[in-house]
Amino acid sequence: MKMYTIVTCFLLIIAFGLVYITQADDIANTQAVESVGEINAKDNSTGTVIAGTTAELVLTLIADMSQAEPGEEIKFIQITAPTGFTVKDDAVKFVRVGADEIFDPEFVVDRNRIIVVLPKLITLTTMVDIEFNVETPPTVTHAWPFIVGLLNILQDPILVSIKPGNSDGKVNNDTLAVKVVAATKPEPPTGLTVQPDPGGENDIVLSWDKSSDELVSGYLIYRSDRGDEPVADITSREQRNYIDRNLPSGESFSYTIRTYKTKVLRSEPSNELSAIVPEDTKAPTPPVVRPEAMVVDKAGVEGIEVVWESSVSRDVVNYIVYRGSSVDSLESIAELDSEATFYIDDNPPDSGSYVYVIGAVDDAGNESRSSATLPRQVFSGAKPQPNPFTPLSTDARFNQVIFPAAMVAGGEGVFYVNIYDLEGYLITEIEAPEGSKEVRWDGKSSDGEYVNGGIYVYQAFMGNVTKVGTVVVAK
């Protein structure tokens, strides 16, 4: 570490010792800064350490500075270890403040406290990671919390103890407490079963009995082709099953399971069982398609855009885009990779009504298809269509009028349309969605009420180009 001078260290220790004397008065005036944090063991996700050893820990905290007041900028982080833990002089190994990584951090050790000197003041909401070591008690204890405080540049406490909570975005310890367990191996799991997936996927399904040892942190699953490297780390004692997915059909695999308190303190393997991977006969879960296919102009590509949510199945290898006048007359128009979530049909038919369907294909060739989009009217010409239209119709092809941006060709900027009655009163103003090349009117006023049947005047705008005409609302 970068050591302060002896005098500086001495002064820091005295100053931090005085923190406890003055903290009650100071805290009353420094409530604007909030922070949450967690401490995890580096070799497991449950905050478990072995009694009588050196434990490598990681503190992750988020300092919320959104309500901070002048003088509440953070310069020091103080970590106080629970009774029975010992802090050595070389405790801190690494500090990360936001994107800045410090491999030779400055810190001071004062009995069971570590005072980390940050390389710069924290003035904005920031994530901080501190890797440090402690000597654990020689005997098993319950979970004891560390106390993590935030101090300003004058060593005044901004927050005596941050709150425990998820700070790293992972499912792990999520507290400031660690659990000390005896250096004895847990018993191996019992009740292991291994069988082919009965649902038609090329998967192997494992199950086992939950460990009765409350100090067990999880399970490690081993497969015969991976040797000593586990294929899965189950980080909950409560979980009793696992699916090994997307394996090569027809091959046989053997499995064993170990329980663990920490990754070092693991059981002997369970009994070994085998199963043959079945053929994949199940189609993937269909993607979810957005009902409306919109006319867009994106990155210089103009056409009808179809958007969908990816299939949740993990073995999807590509998507197929279908188009047809109905779901009974679909034709494939594009094949896309598994990362795709939209397609722009830049060569639609000149006119007619069409639907789009997205197919998901897995690595075994099984295919599922989404529901169809709403019928998409393709009109020729630069005019609003259909005209007349019937807002109360249940047929999506005729219950709204579509104004294409081609009506104001040559204009630049936002495309929008104003609708007026014959007396010149503004009924509604509609702006094209971002990236869209059309405006749709469903026959409602700006108040959300359907207008009466009759003739209405429209005025279309794009930059300095305008066009005026009429549309007919039929009842």
N, C-alpha and C positions, 0 to 999 in steps of 0.2 A: 504494500500500500504506500501511498504518498504520506509520509509522516509529517505532522505538524512539528514545530519546534517544541522542546520540553515545556517552555514557558507558555506557549499557545495552548498546548494540550491541557496543562494545569489550569489555565484560565477557563478553558471550555468546560472542563469537568466541574469546576466551582460554579460556573454559570448555570450549567444544566442541573446541578444539585439544587440551586436556588429556584429552579423552575417549580419544583413541588411545593415550595413555601409560598410562591406567589401565584400559582396557577389558578386558584379559586377566583381571585379578583380579576385576573387577566381574562379568563374564559368568559366572564359575564359580558365583556366588551368585544369578543371576537367570535360571534356565532354565524358570521356570514359565509364562512368556508365549510363546505361539507365534503366528506370523502368516505369511500367504502374500500375495503381491501380483503385479501385472503392470503393464507400461507399454505403452500403445498410442499410436500416432500418431492424431491426430484425424481425418485424412483417409483412413485405410485400416485394415484389420484385421490387418495382418501385421507391424506394428512397423517399417515401412520409411520412411526419411527421405532427403531429397536432400542430397548433399554441398554444403557452402558456402552453406547457407540457414538461416533461422530455422525450427526444427521445433516445432510445437505438440504437446505430449505430455500424456497423462493417466495418472497413477498411481492404481491402484485396489488397496486392500489390505484385508484382514480381520484385525483384531487379535483373536486368541482369548484372552480374559481368564478362561477358565473355571478355570484353575489358578493365577491370579495371586495373589501374596502381597502383604502390606502393603508399600508403597514402590514397587510396580511399576505404579502408575497412569501412563498415558502422557500427557505434556504436549507433547512435541516430536517431530516426524518429520524426520529428516535424510536428504536425497537427495544422493548424491555422484555426479557425472557422470563418465563414463569419460575417460581421457586424450584430448585433442584436441577435446573439447567445451568450449564457453565458456558460462558462466552470466552473464547480465546482471543489473543491479540491479532490473529490473522483471519478474523471472522468473515469479513466481507470480500467476496471474490469478483463481483460484477455488478454494475448499475446501469440501467437504461432509463433515460428520461425522454419520453417521446421517442423520437427517432435517433437520439444521441446515445451511443454505447460507450461506456467507460470501463476499460479492463484493468485500470489501476486506480480505483476510487480512493477518495480521502474519507477517513472515518476515525472515530475515537471510541475506545472500549472503556467503560466505567463500570466495574463490577459486572452486573448482569444486563447492562445496557450497551447498545451500539448506537452511536450518534453518527449518521451518514451525512457528509457534507456534499450537497448537490453542486454540480459544476456551474449552474446558473440559477437565478431566481425563477420560480414557477409563478407566472402571472396569469396564465390561461389554463383552462381545464386540461389536464395532462395525465397520461398513464405512466406509472413508474414501476420498474421491476428491480428488485434487489436480491441477489443470490448471496446467501450467507450460511455459515456453519455454526452449530452449537453441539456441545457435549450433552447427551441425554442422561437423565437420572439412571442409577443402576437398578432400580426396581420399577415395576409396572405401575403406572399412574392412570388416572382418568384423563380425559382431554382437558388440558389447561390452556387458556388463551394467552397469547402474546399481547402486549399493549403497544400500539403503534401511534405515535404522536407527531404532529406537524408543528414546526417552529419557524419564526421569521428570522430575518438577518440579525436581529438584536437578541436572538435566543429566547424570545418570548413565545409562550405556547399559543399557537393559533387554534389547535385542536388537541386536547390531551390524549384522546383515544378515538381513532376512526372507527366507523361501524363495520362489522363483518358483512360480507356480501360478495356476490359474483362480480369479479373485476376483469377476468381474462377471457370471458366469453365461452369458457369450456365447462363441461359438467365434471366437477371435481370436488375438492374439499369445501370451497366457498365459505370458510370461516377463518378466524384468526387463531384457532386452537389446533394443536396436534395431539395425537393419541400415541402413548408410549406402550409398546407391547413387549412381552418376554421373548427372548431369543430362542424360542423353541418352534420347530416346524409344525404347521397345522396338519391335520389328518387329510388324506386325499379324498376327493369326492366319491360318493357312492351312487348307485342307481343309474349309471350311464346307459343310455340307449342311443343307437346310431341307425338311421333308416333312410331310404330314399324318400324324396319329397312326394307325398301322396297326391299333391295338387297338379302334377304334370310338368313341373319345372325341373331343370337339370341341376338340382340342389340336393344336399345331404342335410338332414334335420337331426340335431343332437339335443338330448335332454338329460338332466341329472337331478339328484336331490340337493336341496339347499343345505349348505354347511351349517351345523349347529354351533360352530365356534363364532362368537360375536366379535372376535378380534380379526376374523378373516376379512380382507378388503375386496377380494374378487377371485376370478378364475382365469387361468391361462389355458387355451385350447391348442393342442398340437396335432398336426396332420403328418402322415408318414412320409410325404415327399418333401417336407420342409425341415426335417431333422430337429434340432434343438430350438429352432426359431418358431415361436407361437404364431398361429394364423389369426388369433383373436385374443384380445385382452378385455375380459368382462369386468367392469369396475364396480359392480354391485353384488353384494352377497345374496341379495334377494333374487337375482335373475337365475333362471333354471333352464334356459334353452338358448340355442343358437342355430342359425341357418347358414351353412357354408354354400354360398351362391355361385351359380354360373360356372359349374365345373364341366370338364369334357365328358360327354355321355359315353357310357360303356366302361369307363375305368373304375377301378376299385381303390378306395382310400381307407386307411386305418386311422383311428383317433384315440388320444388320451387327454385327460384333463388334470391340471394341478390347481389346488387352492393356494392362495398366498396372503400373507400379512403385509409384507413388502416384496418387491421383486427379488430381493436377496433371500428372504425368508419364505420359501415356498415348499409345498408338500412333495412327497414322492408322487409319481404319476398314478393315475387310476388304472383300472383294467383297460386293456386295449380292445376296441371293437371296430369292425369293418363294414362297409356297404358299397354297393355298385351304383354309380351315378345313372339315373334313368334318362331316357330320351326326353328332350324338351318338346312337349306337345301343346303347351299352353301359350296362347297369344298374349302379347304384352297388354298392359292396361292402356286403353285408348287415350290419346291426347285430348285436351279440352280446348275446343275452338271458340274464338270470339264470334258471337252470332252475326255481327255486321261486317261485311267486306267493303272496305272504303276505297275510294279513288284517292291516290296519294302521288306525291312527287318527292322522292327521297333520294338524295345523292345522285341526282340527275336521272333517276329511273322513275318513269311515270306509268302508273297502271293501277290495277285493283289489288289491294293488300289484304292478305289473309293472315291472321295472327292466332297462335295457339300456345297453350301451356304444355310443357314437355310431359311425356309419359313418365309416370313414377317408376316404371319397370327399369331395372338396371341393365338389361341386356339388349336394349334398343340400339340398332346400328344405323338406321336411316329412317327418314320420313318420305312418304309419297304424297304429292298434291294431286288431287282429282278435281275435275270440273265437268259439269254436265247440266243439262236442262232440268234434270231431276236426279234423285239418288239411284234411279234405275237405269240411267244412261251416262254413268260416269266414265271419263277417260283420264288416264294418267297424263299430266302435263309437266311434271318436274319430280326429280328425286334428290333429296337433300340429306346432309349428314345429321347425326344425332344431336348436334349442338344447335340446329336451326330452330327458331321459334316464330318465323314469319316468312312469307313469300309474296313477291309482287308479280302479279300476272301482267307482264308488259305487252302481251299480244292477245288481248281478249277478243271475242267475236265482235263484229261491227254493231250488232243489235241482238236483242232477245233477253231472256231471263235465265240466270244461271245460279247454281249452288256450287259450293266448294266443300270438299271432304278431305281430311288429313288421315293418312294411314301410317301406323307405326309398325316397323318390321324388326324382329329380333334376330340374333345371330344364327338361329335355327331356321329362319325363313317364315316363322309364324307371323301373321299380320292381324292387327285390329284396326278398326276405323272409327274416327270421331263421328259425332252427329254432324249434320250438314249445317252450313251457314244459312242465314235467311236468304231467300232468292235475291240475287243481285241483278237489277235491271241495267242492261247495257244499251245506251242510247247513241244514236248517231246525230251529229249536228250540235251547234252551239246554242241550245235553247233549253228552257226548263221543261222537264218531262217527268211523269205523265201530266198532261194538261188537256182537259180537266183532271183533277184527282179527288178522291173521296176519303177524307180524314177518318171517318167512322168505319171504314171497311176493315174486315179482318184479314184481307189479303195484303201482305207487306209490299207487293208490287205496285199497289195503287193507293195506299193510304198516306203518302207523303209525296211532295214534289221535290225534285232534285235540280238545283241550279249548278251547272258545270262552270268551272273557272274559264273554260274556253270562250264563254260569252264575252269576256273582257280581255281577250287575247292581247298581249303587248303591254299590259299593265304590270306594275311591280308592287310588291308589298302584300298587305293583308287583304284577302278576298272576303267581302261581306255583302249581305243583301238586306235592304230595308223593304218592308211590306206596308203598303198604305191602303186605306179604303178609298172609295171614290170621292169622298169629301176631303181627302188630303190628310186625314189623321194617321199618324204613325201607329201601326198595329204591333209590329215587333221588329227588332234588328237582330240578325243572326250572323255570326262570324264563323268562318270555316275553322275546324279544329287544326291545330298545328300539324303541318305536313300534308293536310288534306287538300284536294283540288275540287271540292264541291261543298255546297251548302244545302242542307235539307230543311224543309219547312213541313211540319206536321199539321198545319191548319190551326195552330193555337196562337193566341195573343201573348204579349209579354206577361200577362197575368196568369197564364196557364189555362185559359178557357178557350174552348173551340169557338171559332168565329162562325157567323152565319154563312149560309151558302150564297154565292154570288161572285162578282168579278172584283179582283183586287189588283192593285198596281204594284209592280216591283221595281226597284232600282238597285242594280248590281254595281259594285265598286271594286276596283283594284288599282291603287295609285291614282293616276289622273285619268284613267279609262273608266267610263260608266256605260251602262246600258239600261234602258227603260222598256218595260213591256207589261203585259197583264197575264194573270193566271186565273183559272176558274175553279172555285171550290164547289164541289157537288155534294149534295146530301143524300 
